[in-house]
């Protein structure tokens, strides 16, 4: 038996459903690494069995059902004249502080030839005509 097949069959061995028990035991006796793997798995299982699982209180579901069925109070915030004035002031500031529209620029590329005969396209920016 190889170490890989030993590791594949470790949990079958621990559950008691291993078919080739003699080959498994022979490999475990001959291979200290696989014996350490089996020892580590057994120790982990012992630790996990000893760990306490917290349990919920007996009346937990009843308390949850009561809390869900109870209507939640609605909190209302009274808006007085100061709140209305603040909203109006914010609206006016937003209207006044809006940036002015800038004229759009139209980009056209003009071909320019240099003395060596190389052609290059040079951008030229002109205000775009608006038909509004």
N, CA, C and O of each residue as an XYZ file, in Angstrom:
528
protein
N       0.858     -1.186      0.000
C       0.000      0.000      0.000
C       0.893      1.234      0.000
O       1.918      1.268      0.681
N       0.500      2.245     -0.765
C       1.263      3.494     -0.819
C       0.733      4.465      0.235
O      -0.344      4.281      0.803
N       1.530      5.501      0.473
C       1.105      6.517      1.455
C      -0.169      7.216      0.998
O      -1.024      7.553      1.817
N      -0.296      7.435     -0.309
C      -1.485      8.127     -0.824
C      -2.743      7.284     -0.605
O      -3.769      7.805     -0.167
N      -2.666      5.984     -0.907
C      -3.846      5.140     -0.694
C      -4.128      4.963      0.802
O      -5.279      4.784      1.199
N      -3.068      5.013      1.637
C      -3.275      4.968      3.086
C      -4.102      6.171      3.521
O      -5.081      6.028      4.254
N      -3.700      7.372      3.060
C      -4.431      8.588      3.443
C      -5.848      8.584      2.897
O      -6.758      9.131      3.519
N      -6.041      7.964      1.729
C      -7.398      7.880      1.177
C      -8.305      6.977      2.018
O      -9.524      7.151      2.026
N      -7.708      6.014      2.725
C      -8.499      5.028      3.465
C      -8.527      5.267      4.976
O      -9.129      4.483      5.709
N      -7.889      6.330      5.447
C      -7.834      6.587      6.892
C      -9.224      6.707      7.491
O      -9.504      6.107      8.528
N     -10.100      7.476      6.852
C     -11.430      7.691      7.442
C     -12.293      6.427      7.353
O     -13.144      6.188      8.210
N     -12.066      5.617      6.304
C     -12.767      4.322      6.269
C     -12.322      3.459      7.454
O     -13.137      2.768      8.067
N     -11.033      3.504      7.767
C     -10.506      2.749      8.913
C     -11.134      3.248     10.216
O     -11.554      2.452     11.056
N     -11.191      4.563     10.374
C     -11.734      5.120     11.611
C     -13.223      4.836     11.769
O     -13.713      4.706     12.891
N     -13.945      4.739     10.660
C     -15.375      4.441     10.717
C     -15.658      2.940     10.825
O     -16.793      2.533     11.074
N     -14.606      2.115     10.634
C     -14.784      0.663     10.726
C     -15.274      0.028      9.449
O     -15.744     -1.109      9.476
N     -15.181      0.725      8.322
C     -15.687      0.177      7.064
C     -14.561     -0.139      6.072
O     -14.805     -0.214      4.868
N     -13.334     -0.323      6.565
C     -12.192     -0.608      5.698
C     -12.177     -2.086      5.325
O     -12.283     -2.954      6.191
N     -12.043     -2.369      4.012
C     -12.060     -3.756      3.536
C     -10.696     -4.428      3.730
O     -10.642     -5.561      4.208
N      -9.603     -3.764      3.374
C      -8.255     -4.349      3.447
C      -7.573     -3.894      4.728
O      -6.649     -3.081      4.689
N      -8.011     -4.401      5.829
C      -7.471     -3.993      7.125
C      -6.035     -4.459      7.318
O      -5.240     -3.750      7.935
N      -5.687     -5.626      6.808
C      -4.335     -6.176      6.999
C      -3.300     -5.309      6.269
O      -2.248     -5.008      6.833
N      -3.582     -4.907      5.034
C      -2.655     -4.049      4.276
C      -2.516     -2.681      4.931
O      -1.430     -2.102      4.954
N      -3.616     -2.171      5.462
C      -3.601     -0.878      6.135
C      -2.726     -0.937      7.381
O      -1.897     -0.055      7.602
N      -2.912     -1.988      8.204
C      -2.121     -2.139      9.430
C      -0.647     -2.349      9.118
O       0.219     -1.855      9.840
N      -0.357     -3.085      8.042
C       1.041     -3.336      7.675
C       1.719     -2.036      7.249
O       2.868     -1.792      7.615
N       1.023     -1.206      6.485
C       1.612      0.065      6.056
C       1.796      1.001      7.252
O       2.804      1.701      7.352
N       0.834      1.005      8.136
C       0.934      1.864      9.318
C       2.132      1.468     10.181
O       2.805      2.341     10.728
N       2.409      0.179     10.313
C       3.545     -0.285     11.102
C       4.875      0.024     10.414
O       5.888      0.231     11.082
N       4.872      0.055      9.058
C       6.121      0.259      8.317
C       6.419      1.730      8.045
O       7.577      2.084      7.824
N       5.399      2.599      8.056
C       5.591      4.012      7.659
C       5.301      4.926      8.843
O       4.142      5.098      9.219
N       6.346      5.519      9.439
C       6.098      6.390     10.598
C       5.322      7.657     10.240
O       4.584      8.170     11.082
N       5.464      8.177      9.021
C       4.712      9.392      8.639
C       3.218      9.121      8.612
O       2.426      9.923      9.107
N       2.834      7.987      8.032
C       1.405      7.659      7.973
C       0.861      7.340      9.362
O      -0.292      7.649      9.665
N       1.685      6.726     10.201
C       1.260      6.471     11.582
C       1.027      7.785     12.315
O       0.090      7.898     13.105
N       1.890      8.798     12.053
C       1.692     10.130     12.662
C       0.419     10.794     12.155
O      -0.290     11.454     12.915
N       0.129     10.616     10.861
C      -1.107     11.189     10.298
C      -2.312     10.597     11.009
O      -3.216     11.325     11.418
N      -2.327      9.271     11.157
C      -3.452      8.614     11.829
C      -3.559      9.056     13.291
O      -4.659      9.293     13.790
N      -2.422      9.166     13.971
C      -2.418      9.613     15.364
C      -2.958     11.049     15.465
O      -3.728     11.356     16.375
N      -2.560     11.926     14.537
C      -3.040     13.312     14.551
C      -4.536     13.401     14.312
O      -5.220     14.201     14.950
N      -5.053     12.582     13.395
C      -6.498     12.600     13.117
C      -7.272     12.107     14.337
O      -8.308     12.671     14.690
N      -6.770     11.058     14.976
C      -7.452     10.554     16.178
C      -7.453     11.592     17.294
O      -8.445     11.737     18.008
N      -6.342     12.314     17.444
C      -6.281     13.340     18.495
C      -7.236     14.490     18.187
O      -7.892     15.010     19.089
N      -7.316     14.888     16.916
C      -8.266     15.946     16.528
C      -9.698     15.525     16.822
O     -10.493     16.318     17.325
N     -10.023     14.278     16.508
C     -11.380     13.808     16.781
C     -11.682     13.812     18.276
O     -12.792     14.151     18.685
N     -10.691     13.433     19.098
C     -10.888     13.426     20.543
C     -11.139     14.850     21.053
O     -12.014     15.072     21.890
N     -10.372     15.797     20.545
C     -10.535     17.203     20.955
C     -11.903     17.723     20.543
O     -12.572     18.405     21.319
N     -12.320     17.401     19.317
C     -13.619     17.883     18.839
C     -14.777     17.261     19.612
O     -15.778     17.930     19.866
N     -14.654     15.989     19.991
C     -15.716     15.363     20.786
C     -15.820     15.991     22.163
O     -16.911     16.086     22.725
N     -14.676     16.426     22.717
C     -14.679     17.005     24.057
C     -15.170     18.452     24.069
O     -15.537     18.975     25.121
N     -15.178     19.094     22.907
C     -15.608     20.500     22.852
C     -17.096     20.588     23.165
O     -17.901     19.792     22.680
N     -17.437     21.565     23.978
C     -18.840     21.746     24.351
C     -19.530     22.613     23.320
O     -19.013     23.654     22.914
N     -20.678     22.182     22.913
C     -21.492     22.949     21.972
C     -22.486     23.757     22.789
O     -23.256     23.186     23.562
N     -22.482     25.080     22.630
C     -23.435     25.875     23.419
C     -24.862     25.580     22.972
O     -25.128     25.382     21.787
N     -25.759     25.555     23.924
C     -27.161     25.310     23.599
C     -27.952     26.592     23.842
O     -27.620     27.415     24.695
N     -28.999     26.717     23.062
C     -29.856     27.899     23.173
C     -30.798     27.724     24.358
O     -31.132     26.594     24.714
N     -31.234     28.829     24.979
C     -32.213     28.720     26.071
C     -33.511     28.096     25.560
O     -33.840     28.222     24.380
N     -34.231     27.440     26.427
C     -35.459     26.728     26.045
C     -36.529     27.673     25.494
O     -37.296     27.287     24.612
N     -36.586     28.885     25.998
C     -37.639     29.804     25.568
C     -37.194     30.742     24.438
O     -37.836     31.767     24.208
N     -36.111     30.411     23.734
C     -35.587     31.309     22.695
C     -36.601     31.537     21.579
O     -36.853     32.680     21.198
N     -37.192     30.446     21.042
C     -38.126     30.616     19.926
C     -39.362     31.400     20.349
O     -39.889     32.184     19.560
N     -39.825     31.208     21.550
C     -40.993     31.957     22.030
C     -40.665     33.444     22.122
O     -41.485     34.286     21.757
N     -39.462     33.770     22.613
C     -39.070     35.184     22.691
C     -38.921     35.804     21.306
O     -39.290     36.960     21.101
N     -38.381     35.040     20.353
C     -38.245     35.557     18.982
C     -39.618     35.806     18.374
O     -39.848     36.851     17.764
N     -40.535     34.849     18.537
C     -41.889     35.004     17.981
C     -42.594     36.201     18.592
O     -43.290     36.929     17.883
N     -42.432     36.420     19.877
C     -43.058     37.566     20.543
C     -42.477     38.870     20.022
O     -43.211     39.828     19.777
N     -41.171     38.908     19.854
C     -40.531     40.134     19.384
C     -40.920     40.450     17.945
O     -41.083     41.618     17.593
N     -41.071     39.430     17.114
C     -41.437     39.655     15.713
C     -42.894     40.084     15.599
O     -43.228     40.916     14.756
N     -43.765     39.526     16.438
C     -45.192     39.838     16.360
C     -45.521     41.224     16.888
O     -46.528     41.809     16.488
N     -44.697     41.761     17.776
C     -44.961     43.064     18.384
C     -44.695     44.169     17.355
O     -43.626     44.183     16.745
N     -45.637     45.088     17.148
C     -45.393     46.170     16.193
C     -44.312     47.119     16.718
O     -44.284     47.476     17.895
N     -43.445     47.503     15.822
C     -42.358     48.411     16.208
C     -42.881     49.841     16.247
O     -43.658     50.235     15.377
N     -42.476     50.611     17.227
C     -42.934     52.003     17.292
C     -42.313     52.811     16.148
O     -41.145     52.640     15.800
N     -43.122     53.680     15.586
C     -42.654     54.533     14.499
C     -42.214     55.858     15.103
O     -42.988     56.545     15.770
N     -40.967     56.197     14.857
C     -40.457     57.471     15.393
C     -40.656     58.545     14.341
O     -40.231     58.408     13.193
N     -41.290     59.580     14.744
C     -41.516     60.703     13.831
C     -40.714     61.896     14.321
O     -40.645     62.177     15.518
N     -40.121     62.577     13.383
C     -39.350     63.769     13.706
C     -40.146     64.976     13.229
O     -40.343     65.151     12.027
N     -40.599     65.802     14.148
C     -41.384     66.960     13.733
C     -40.493     67.971     12.992
O     -39.437     68.370     13.482
N     -40.942     68.361     11.823
C     -40.211     69.363     11.053
C     -40.873     70.712     11.299
O     -42.014     70.944     10.898
N     -40.162     71.566     11.941
C     -40.693     72.878     12.252
C     -40.335     73.886     11.172
O     -39.835     73.515     10.111
N     -40.586     75.140     11.437
C     -40.300     76.177     10.440
C     -38.795     76.308     10.165
O     -38.398     76.714      9.073
N     -37.967     75.969     11.145
C     -36.523     76.075     10.914
C     -36.053     75.041      9.893
O     -35.182     75.330      9.073
N     -36.619     73.848      9.940
C     -36.238     72.809      8.983
C     -36.669     73.197      7.578
O     -35.924     72.993      6.619
N     -37.870     73.758      7.451
C     -38.347     74.203      6.135
C     -37.465     75.322      5.594
O     -37.168     75.357      4.400
N     -37.042     76.242      6.473
C     -36.165     77.333      6.042
C     -34.805     76.788      5.598
O     -34.225     77.276      4.628
N     -34.296     75.770      6.314
C     -33.007     75.188      5.953
C     -33.079     74.504      4.589
O     -32.151     74.626      3.789
N     -34.163     73.792      4.315
C     -34.332     73.125      3.025
C     -34.429     74.158      1.913
O     -33.828     73.982      0.853
N     -35.164     75.214      2.136
C     -35.302     76.282      1.146
C     -33.958     76.953      0.886
O     -33.609     77.222     -0.263
N     -33.210     77.220      1.941
C     -31.900     77.845      1.794
C     -30.941     76.939      1.021
O     -30.210     77.418      0.154
N     -30.931     75.666      1.314
C     -30.071     74.728      0.581
C     -30.440     74.680     -0.901
O     -29.559     74.609     -1.758
N     -31.719     74.718     -1.201
C     -32.160     74.729     -2.599
C     -31.681     75.977     -3.323
O     -31.224     75.899     -4.463
N     -31.785     77.134     -2.665
C     -31.328     78.384     -3.285
C     -29.817     78.383     -3.500
O     -29.333     78.829     -4.540
N     -29.079     77.885     -2.520
C     -27.623     77.820     -2.660
C     -27.250     76.908     -3.813
O     -26.336     77.226     -4.574
N     -27.933     75.784     -3.959
C     -27.640     74.858     -5.052
C     -27.942     75.493     -6.397
O     -27.223     75.254     -7.368
N     -28.992     76.297     -6.472
C     -29.344     76.955     -7.717
C     -28.339     78.046     -8.077
O     -27.947     78.166     -9.238
N     -27.919     78.842     -7.094
C     -27.004     79.958     -7.344
C     -25.589     79.455     -7.602
O     -24.869     80.019     -8.425
N     -25.196     78.417     -6.915
C     -23.820     77.945     -7.019
C     -23.583     77.062     -8.235
O     -22.471     76.570     -8.423
N     -24.576     76.855     -9.047
C     -24.419     76.027    -10.240
C     -23.447     76.707    -11.194
O     -23.576     77.905    -11.446
N     -22.475     75.969    -11.731
C     -21.500     76.595    -12.620
C     -22.156     77.052    -13.922
O     -23.093     76.434    -14.428
N     -21.627     78.159    -14.442
C     -22.147     78.703    -15.696
C     -21.745     77.778    -16.847
O     -20.705     77.121    -16.803
N     -22.574     77.746    -17.850
C     -22.300     76.904    -19.012
C     -21.120     77.481    -19.787
O     -21.080     78.676    -20.080
N     -20.172     76.627    -20.112
C     -19.022     77.058    -20.908
C     -19.279     76.741    -22.370
O     -19.943     75.752    -22.683
N     -18.766     77.562    -23.262
C     -18.981     77.259    -24.677
C     -18.242     75.980    -25.057
O     -17.126     75.732    -24.599
N     -18.873     75.186    -25.890
C     -18.259     73.943    -26.334
C     -17.186     74.250    -27.370
O     -17.301     75.206    -28.137
N     -16.163     73.443    -27.383
C     -15.092     73.603    -28.357
C     -15.167     72.461    -29.353
O     -15.448     71.317    -28.997
N     -14.912     72.795    -30.599
C     -14.877     71.790    -31.647
C     -13.429     71.591    -32.047
O     -12.704     72.559    -32.282
N     -13.013     70.356    -32.125
C     -11.625     70.055    -32.455
C     -11.566     69.603    -33.907
O     -12.259     68.669    -34.310
N     -10.738     70.272    -34.676
C     -10.483     69.839    -36.051
C      -8.990     69.608    -36.187
O      -8.186     70.324    -35.590
N      -8.622     68.618    -36.966
C      -7.217     68.311    -37.167
C      -6.802     68.811    -38.547
O      -7.435     68.510    -39.559
N      -5.730     69.574    -38.553
C      -5.231     70.162    -39.790
C      -3.897     69.505    -40.105
O      -3.051     69.350    -39.225
N      -3.716     69.126    -41.338
C      -2.456     68.494    -41.732
C      -1.407     69.575    -41.940
O      -1.645     70.579    -42.611
N      -0.252     69.347    -41.354
C       0.852     70.295    -41.521
C       2.074     69.505    -41.970
O       2.375     68.449    -41.413
N       2.765     70.008    -42.959
C       3.958     69.314    -43.456
C       5.188     70.055    -42.983
O       5.266     71.283    -43.038
N       6.145     69.275    -42.517
C       7.400     69.870    -42.068
C       8.372     69.934    -43.242
O       8.086     69.432    -44.329
N       9.500     70.545    -43.010
C      10.482     70.733    -44.077
C      10.976     69.392    -44.611
O      11.286     69.290    -45.798
N      11.058     68.364    -43.771
C      11.555     67.063    -44.212
C      10.529     66.257    -44.972
O      10.840     65.156    -45.425
N       9.335     66.752    -45.128
C       8.299     66.056    -45.861
C       7.393     65.205    -44.984
O       6.496     64.533    -45.494
N       7.610     65.223    -43.693
C       6.763     64.443    -42.801
C       5.461     65.190    -42.541
O       5.448     66.402    -42.327
N       4.392     64.448    -42.566
C       3.087     65.067    -42.312
C       2.679     64.801    -40.875
O       2.889     63.706    -40.353
N       2.104     65.791    -40.248
C       1.604     65.653    -38.882
C       0.234     66.294    -38.812
O      -0.047     67.254    -39.530
N      -0.607     65.774    -37.959
C      -1.928     66.365    -37.783
C      -1.916     67.190    -36.511
O      -1.636     66.679    -35.427
N      -2.217     68.450    -36.652
C      -2.174     69.395    -35.545
C      -3.618     69.735    -35.176
O      -4.406     70.098    -36.049
N      -3.972     69.623    -33.901
C      -5.350     69.959    -33.517
C      -5.558     71.478    -33.485
O      -4.672     72.237    -33.094
N      -6.737     71.888    -33.900
C      -7.107     73.299    -33.816
C      -8.463     73.335    -33.112
O      -9.407     72.643    -33.492
N      -8.523     74.161    -32.081
C      -9.726     74.252    -31.260
C     -10.477     75.517    -31.633
O      -9.918     76.614    -31.622
N     -11.741     75.352    -31.961
C     -12.592     76.494    -32.307
C     -13.905     76.355    -31.572
O     -14.357     75.236    -31.330
N     -14.535     77.471    -31.208
C     -15.846     77.375    -30.551
C     -16.850     76.727    -31.499
O     -16.904     77.053    -32.685
N     -17.632     75.815    -30.965
C     -18.648     75.148    -31.788
C     -19.843     76.060    -31.903
O     -20.188     76.788    -30.973
N     -20.469     76.007    -33.065
C     -21.683     76.810    -33.263
C     -22.843     76.061    -32.645
O     -23.022     74.861    -32.856
N     -23.624     76.795    -31.880
C     -24.791     76.185    -31.252
C     -26.042     76.673    -31.941
O     -26.260     77.874    -32.104
N     -26.846     75.732    -32.336
C     -28.148     76.075    -32.921
C     -29.228     75.697    -31.930
O     -29.813     74.617    -32.011
N     -29.481     76.580    -31.009
C     -30.474     76.271    -29.964
C     -31.729     77.046    -30.182
O     -32.676     76.918    -29.405
